[in-house]
Amino acid sequence: MSQSSHPSSVWYRPMLARHAGEDHRTASALELFFDLCFVAAVAQTSSAFEHEIGTGRALHGLLGYALVFFAIWWAWMNFTWFASAYDTDDVPYRVLTLVQITGALVMAAGAAQALEHGDFTVITWGYVIMRLAMVTQWLRAAYTDRQRRGSALRYALGILVLQIGWLVRLLLPHDTGLVSFAVLAVGELAVPVWAERAVGTTWHPQHIAERYGLFTLIVLGESVMAAGLAVRTALDTHQETGSVMAIALGGILTVFALWWLYFAQDAPRRLRAQSTAMLWGYGHYAVFASAAAVGAALAVNVAHATGHTALTGVQAAAMYTVPVALFITCVWFLHRRAAQGSGKAGVVSPVAALAVLATTFVPCTVLCTGAIASLMMGAHLFTARRGRQEH
């Protein structure tokens, strides 16, 4: 049943499931505003990660980055899928979304403290604010969408219990922090699996693909900004200008290729069944995290070129090549069943990922990585064209 069959106004619309085949379904202005505010959280996390690497605490920074980015990604992802199913765009929905945006800004404020010092107090409160707003949204859906009430109530209950757990975690001894985080994170991941078993919620494949594409642009944008700052550093300091410019060029080529690779995929074809859609959605944690890490690693390589980091050349190079290879591999894995063209196209990305890792041990790593990524896209275009001609 569509929302249009019920009396409604801008002040209140019954929260009924939107049709999965709705025509011309695109991201709303509120969703774009939501993503814009998440830029702050991603930027703060990437900056703190860069700082940890630059000071020689790469492993500590990597662990903190994985934990903090999980909170950012999971809060964003839950809002995105809910909005695809239940976006009413009335006043209560907008107000609750603005509350979630406030939570995102609180998370951004606490990201550096959590990553650098292991203090998750501020970021936890920001996360809980966002998630409690989602509990309210799900209870509202349960009230009006009788067909999917069971799923909505499961979501609300699961999220509420876990938020209590996150707050209790702040009171636990510091040495139990990692274990408790892992337990609660597994619980968060399990809630949608459990809730969707009652009655599957509706979501729009094109809308979801667009929303994920927009967030990919956000995290890749961090790398573009890092490349721009690298050029500025070279011009301002006049230190190792040639090396820094080579890093900036390689970073730009890499980001261009990663963008091309991601948006060359036919994501809506991949989002046809609940099981594949859930794998696709969960797998984007690695896609988003690796894309954001590329920007931080690019800045670290600039710092190494100008003598402002404690890392060796191989260590700085590895911090760049690993996330690039991970991004390429994850995009290939998530979309491989929807790939078009000849079977040869399926081996291009894995080979490119291995080649990128190999550049860790050669001079001008970032520039070589950019060249390999560009060649990868050329190979994809060539094999795709041959595949269409054969068919």
C-alpha positions in Angstrom: 0.0 0.0 0.0 1.4 3.4 -0.9 1.6 6.4 1.3 -0.5 8.4 -1.2 -3.6 6.4 -0.3 -3.6 7.7 3.2 -4.5 11.2 4.4 -1.2 13.0 5.0 0.5 16.4 5.2 3.9 17.9 5.5 3.4 17.7 9.3 2.7 14.0 9.4 2.6 11.1 7.0 1.9 7.4 7.9 5.3 5.6 7.9 4.5 2.9 5.4 7.0 0.9 3.3 7.9 2.6 0.0 7.6 0.5 -3.1 10.9 -1.1 -4.2 10.1 -0.4 -7.8 9.2 3.2 -7.4 10.1 5.3 -10.5 12.7 8.1 -10.4 13.8 7.4 -6.8 16.8 9.5 -6.0 18.6 10.8 -3.0 16.7 13.5 -1.2 18.1 16.9 -0.1 18.0 15.7 3.5 20.0 12.7 2.6 22.6 14.8 0.9 22.7 17.1 3.9 23.2 14.0 6.1 26.1 12.9 4.0 27.6 16.3 4.0 27.7 16.3 7.8 29.4 12.9 7.8 32.3 14.5 5.9 33.4 16.0 9.2 33.6 12.6 10.9 35.5 11.0 8.0 37.9 13.9 7.8 38.7 13.9 11.5 39.2 10.2 11.5 41.5 10.3 8.5 43.5 13.2 10.0 44.0 11.3 13.3 45.0 8.2 11.4 47.6 10.1 9.5 48.9 11.6 12.7 49.3 8.2 14.3 51.1 6.8 11.3 53.4 9.8 11.1 54.5 9.5 14.7 55.5 5.9 14.2 52.4 4.3 15.8 51.1 2.7 12.7 49.6 -0.5 14.3 48.0 1.5 17.1 46.6 3.9 14.6 45.3 1.2 12.3 43.4 -0.5 15.1 41.9 2.7 16.3 41.0 3.7 12.7 39.2 0.4 12.2 37.2 0.8 15.3 36.3 4.5 14.8 35.4 4.0 11.1 33.2 1.1 12.0 31.0 3.4 14.2 30.9 6.0 11.4 30.1 3.5 8.6 27.5 1.5 10.7 25.6 4.7 11.7 25.5 5.9 8.1 24.6 2.6 6.7 21.6 2.0 9.1 20.1 5.4 8.3 20.6 4.8 4.5 18.7 1.5 4.4 16.0 2.7 6.7 15.5 5.8 4.5 15.2 3.7 1.4 12.3 1.8 3.0 10.5 4.5 5.1 11.5 8.0 4.1 8.2 10.0 4.7 9.9 13.4 4.6 7.4 14.8 7.1 8.3 16.9 10.1 8.9 14.1 12.6 11.1 12.3 10.1 13.1 15.4 9.4 13.5 16.3 13.1 14.7 12.8 14.0 17.2 12.9 11.0 18.5 16.2 12.3 19.0 14.6 15.7 21.1 11.9 13.9 23.1 14.6 12.2 23.8 16.1 15.6 25.0 12.8 16.7 27.3 12.6 13.7 28.8 15.9 14.6 29.4 14.7 18.1 31.1 11.6 16.7 33.3 13.8 14.6 34.3 15.8 17.6 35.4 12.7 19.5 37.0 10.8 16.6 40.6 12.0 17.2 40.4 11.4 20.9 39.2 7.9 20.3 41.8 7.0 17.7 44.8 8.6 19.3 44.2 8.0 23.0 41.6 5.2 23.1 39.1 7.5 24.8 35.7 6.6 23.2 33.5 8.6 25.6 32.6 11.4 23.2 32.3 9.3 20.1 30.2 6.7 22.0 27.7 9.4 23.1 27.5 10.7 19.5 26.9 7.2 18.3 24.2 6.5 20.9 22.4 9.7 20.0 22.2 8.6 16.4 21.1 5.1 17.2 18.4 6.1 19.7 16.9 8.3 17.0 16.8 5.3 14.8 15.0 3.4 17.6 12.3 6.1 17.5 12.1 5.8 13.7 11.7 2.0 13.9 9.0 2.3 16.6 7.1 4.8 14.4 7.4 2.3 11.4 6.1 -0.5 13.7 3.1 1.6 14.7 1.9 2.3 11.1 3.3 -0.5 9.0 1.4 -3.5 10.4 2.7 -5.9 7.7 6.3 -5.4 8.8 5.7 -4.7 12.4 7.6 -7.7 13.5 10.8 -6.6 11.7 10.5 -3.0 12.9 10.1 -4.1 16.5 13.1 -6.4 16.3 15.2 -3.5 14.9 14.0 -1.2 17.7 14.7 -3.8 20.5 18.0 -4.9 19.2 19.3 -1.4 18.7 18.1 -0.2 22.1 19.7 -3.1 24.0 23.0 -2.5 22.2 23.0 1.2 23.0 22.7 0.3 26.7 25.7 -2.0 26.1 27.8 0.8 24.5 27.1 3.1 27.5 27.9 0.3 30.0 31.2 -0.3 28.1 32.4 3.2 29.1 32.3 2.0 32.7 34.3 -1.2 32.1 38.1 -1.4 32.8 40.2 -0.1 30.0 41.9 -3.5 29.3 38.4 -5.0 28.4 37.8 -2.3 25.8 38.7 -4.2 22.7 36.8 -7.4 23.6 33.7 -5.5 24.6 33.9 -3.5 21.4 34.1 -6.7 19.3 31.1 -8.3 21.1 28.9 -5.2 20.7 30.0 -4.8 17.1 29.0 -8.4 16.3 25.7 -7.7 18.0 25.2 -4.6 15.8 25.9 -6.6 12.6 23.5 -9.4 13.8 20.5 -7.1 14.3 19.6 -6.7 10.6 20.1 -10.4 10.0 17.7 -11.2 12.9 15.2 -8.5 12.1 14.9 -9.3 8.4 14.0 -12.9 9.1 10.6 -11.8 10.4 9.4 -9.9 7.3 11.9 -8.4 4.9 11.8 -4.6 4.7 11.6 -2.9 1.3 14.5 -1.0 -0.2 15.0 0.5 -3.6 18.0 -1.0 -5.5 18.7 2.2 -7.6 18.3 4.4 -4.5 20.7 2.3 -2.4 23.3 2.1 -5.2 23.1 5.9 -5.5 23.5 6.4 -1.8 26.5 4.2 -1.6 28.0 5.9 -4.6 27.6 9.3 -2.9 29.4 8.1 0.2 32.2 6.7 -2.0 32.6 10.1 -3.5 32.9 11.5 0.0 35.7 9.2 1.0 37.5 9.5 -2.3 37.2 13.3 -1.9 39.4 13.0 1.2 42.1 11.7 -1.1 41.7 14.5 -3.6 42.0 17.0 -0.8 45.2 15.2 0.4 46.6 15.5 -3.1 45.9 19.2 -3.2 47.5 19.7 0.2 50.6 17.8 -1.1 51.0 20.3 -3.9 50.5 23.2 -1.5 53.2 21.7 0.8 55.6 21.5 -2.1 55.0 25.0 -3.2 55.2 26.5 0.4 58.2 24.7 1.7 60.2 24.2 -1.5 61.4 20.9 0.0 61.7 17.9 -2.4 59.3 19.6 -4.8 59.9 17.1 -7.5 59.2 14.1 -5.2 56.1 15.7 -3.7 54.7 16.6 -7.2 55.3 13.0 -8.3 53.3 11.8 -5.2 50.5 14.3 -5.9 50.3 13.2 -9.6 50.3 9.5 -8.6 47.6 10.1 -6.0 45.4 12.0 -8.5 45.8 9.2 -11.0 45.0 6.6 -8.4 41.8 8.4 -7.2 40.6 8.9 -10.8 41.1 5.2 -11.5 39.4 4.1 -8.2 36.4 6.3 -9.0 36.2 4.9 -12.5 36.4 1.4 -11.3 33.7 1.8 -8.7 31.2 3.6 -11.0 31.8 1.2 -13.9 29.9 -1.4 -12.0 26.2 -2.0 -12.4 25.3 -2.0 -8.7 21.5 -2.3 -9.0 21.9 -5.6 -10.8 23.8 -6.8 -7.7 21.0 -5.7 -5.4 18.3 -8.2 -6.3 18.1 -10.6 -3.4 18.2 -9.9 0.4 21.2 -12.2 0.9 23.4 -10.6 -1.8 22.3 -7.1 -0.9 23.3 -7.7 2.7 26.8 -9.0 1.7 27.1 -6.0 -0.7 26.2 -3.6 2.1 28.4 -5.1 4.7 31.3 -5.5 2.3 31.4 -1.7 1.8 32.9 -1.3 5.2 36.2 -2.3 3.6 35.5 -0.3 0.5 34.8 2.9 2.4 37.6 2.4 5.0 40.2 1.7 2.4 39.2 4.7 0.2 39.4 7.1 3.2 42.8 5.5 4.2 44.2 6.3 0.8 44.1 10.0 1.5 45.8 9.6 4.9 48.5 7.4 3.4 49.0 9.9 0.6 49.7 12.6 3.2 52.1 10.3 5.1 54.1 9.7 1.9 54.4 13.5 1.4 55.6 13.8 4.9 58.2 11.1 4.3 59.4 12.8 1.1 60.0 16.0 3.1 61.5 14.3 6.1 58.7 14.8 8.5 57.9 11.2 9.5 59.5 8.4 11.5 58.5 5.8 9.0 60.9 4.1 6.6 60.3 4.3 2.8 58.9 0.8 2.6 56.6 1.4 5.6 55.3 4.6 4.1 54.8 2.9 0.7 52.9 0.0 2.3 50.6 2.4 4.1 49.5 3.5 0.6 49.6 0.4 -1.5 47.7 -1.8 0.9 44.5 0.3 1.0 44.6 0.8 -2.8 44.9 -2.9 -3.4 42.2 -3.6 -0.8 39.8 -1.2 -2.5 40.4 -2.7 -5.9 39.9 -6.3 -4.5 36.8 -5.5 -2.6 35.0 -3.7 -5.5 35.9 -6.7 -7.7 34.6 -9.2 -5.1 31.4 -7.4 -4.4 30.5 -6.9 -8.1 32.1 -9.9 -9.8 28.7 -11.7 -10.4 27.3 -8.6 -12.1 30.4 -8.1 -14.3 29.7 -7.7 -18.0 31.9 -8.7 -20.9 34.3 -11.6 -21.4 35.6 -13.8 -18.6 39.0 -12.1 -19.1 37.7 -9.0 -17.5 37.3 -10.8 -14.2 41.1 -11.2 -13.8 42.1 -7.6 -14.4 41.3 -6.3 -10.9 43.1 -9.1 -8.9 46.2 -8.8 -11.1 46.2 -5.0 -10.7 45.9 -5.4 -6.9 48.9 -7.7 -6.8 50.8 -5.3 -9.0 50.0 -2.4 -6.7 51.3 -4.4 -3.7 54.5 -5.1 -5.6 55.2 -1.4 -6.0 55.7 -1.2 -2.3 59.4 -2.1 -2.8 60.2 0.1 -5.8 61.0 3.8 -6.0 58.2 6.3 -6.7 55.6 4.0 -5.2 52.7 6.4 -5.4 53.3 7.4 -9.0 53.8 3.7 -10.0 50.5 2.8 -8.2 48.7 5.6 -10.1 50.1 4.3 -13.4 49.0 0.7 -12.6 45.6 1.8 -11.6 45.2 3.8 -14.9 46.4 0.8 -16.9 43.8 -1.3 -15.0 41.0 0.9 -16.1 42.3 0.8 -19.7 42.3 -3.0 -19.6 38.7 -3.0 -18.1 37.5 -0.8 -20.9 39.2 -2.9 -23.6 37.9 -6.2 -22.3 34.4 -4.8 -21.8 34.4 -3.5 -25.4 35.5 -6.9 -26.7 32.9 -8.6 -24.6 30.1 -6.5 -26.1 31.4 -7.2 -29.7 31.4 -10.9 -29.0 27.8 -10.8 -27.8 
